[in-house]
Amino acid sequence: MLRSAGRRSGGGAGGRNERVPGSLDGVSPLLQKTLIAAAAVVAFAVVVGVVFGARPTSPRVVDSDRLRAAVTTEAVTAHLQALQAIADAHNGNRAAGTTGYAASMDYVQAQLEQAGYQTRRQQFSYDRPDFTRATLQRTMPTRTDYVVMRDHRPLAQSGAGSVTAPVTAIDLNLGRDRSSTSGCEASDFTGFPRGNIALVQRGTCQFEAKVDHAVAAGASGVVVLNQGDDPSRRGLFAGTLGSEATVPVVATTFDLGAEWAAAPGTTLTLAVEATVTRVTTENLLADTPSGADQRTVVVGAHLDGVVEGPGINDNASGVGAVLETAVRFSELGIQPHNRVRFAFWGGEEDGLHGSAHYVAQLDDAGRRGTARYLNLDMVGSPNPVASVYGDGEPDSEWPAGSGEIQTVLTDFLTSQGVTPQTVSFRASDHASFLAAEIPVGGLFTGADDGADPCYHQACDRLETIDRDMLGLMADAAAHATLTFAQAPG
Ligand SMILES: [Zn+2]
């Protein structure tokens, strides 16, 4: 199968081989045979690895003690305190396009420049649908008008439109434990009457997955009732979809959802209107002055928060960990083998816009030169579930190399006495890198299922942060950043 084989077969997998014609000319027949045999052995080993799902080889383990000792929980927390103060001084939030976000950018930029980095702002714009009107009315069996922001509210990225249709409950668990996988499987929609409004229950999988399954089954709208398994998960909640839905999607309380599910023939009118606001905002980038740029390691976290609150767990926690790693990297004079790019994304909460813009701006060399992307989003949850990105599948769909990041993070956390879970969601800034076939990994400590009852709310403040977990996650990020910065290439 050696390259010569490739040549004869006229391309395919051996493409790169095609570009170096005749390199075996003048080599003794005996040596040629030896080389062919050696290559066959290597190929066989690779096949075995793929078939038996061998653990991806992890890069050389580096000694990250000094760096981790320098990345203290106190220093990381100080960044969260600064971003909390910024939100408090700017209408309680740091959302994209607001003065709170602009002040957050200034803060992070000043920290990086103080540490000796040259920074670069990357401006971009996008259209954000702002919900101007959302109405919810029950027309059958009796007429009731519900109050927006008390009884219902659109999910961020809801589609616009107005529908009136009967409600069909999807695999609800209104019983005692109220554990819910409602809408998480396409099979939950078997027999779903096309055109009806799907009533799904919060829990287990992302809102986006539930909505995707509902739309695929022909739902004209989706109502997501709160899970009800905990007092903090009964009332109205704020949620976001990873990308814009094609139908109206609204959240409601557990009690209202349960009431509709119990009343046969319930018919609702859902109307969501949105005006489009043109948002112009920025990413902030800072590169190590040395290291091979054709093997760049990008380490990023989104800097914007939702408009509802200061966004401290989501995502000042990730920003604090990435920023402090960058500062100490420079302070310790670490000379990376591979360039490290520290990235702070804007517009994530509105649809992953900053990271999508960054990836879209990369030319071919820039894509090929991006060896890995490490994402931190929500790493200080009050009821934390230490998690590492990965799709956990032996025949992973994720780009080759993603498994290595998963292994390095998992091994590190395990060495610290914490066995992480694996999460495979795409509702964060690694999604665009994944789509560009760039190996990705990341850290997460939970949003749903009680991990962070203040997720996307005004109470997402410094007081609710689990500082021990934040410190551990910052250590994991520092360790992985150093590991891949020094990975041979
Ligand atoms: Zn986030």
Boltz pocket constraint, residues with backbone or C-beta under 6 A from the ligand:
constraints:
  - pocket:
      binder: B
      contacts: [[A, 302], [A, 304], [A, 314], [A, 315], [A, 348], [A, 377], [A, 378], [A, 427], [A, 428]]
      max_distance: 6.0
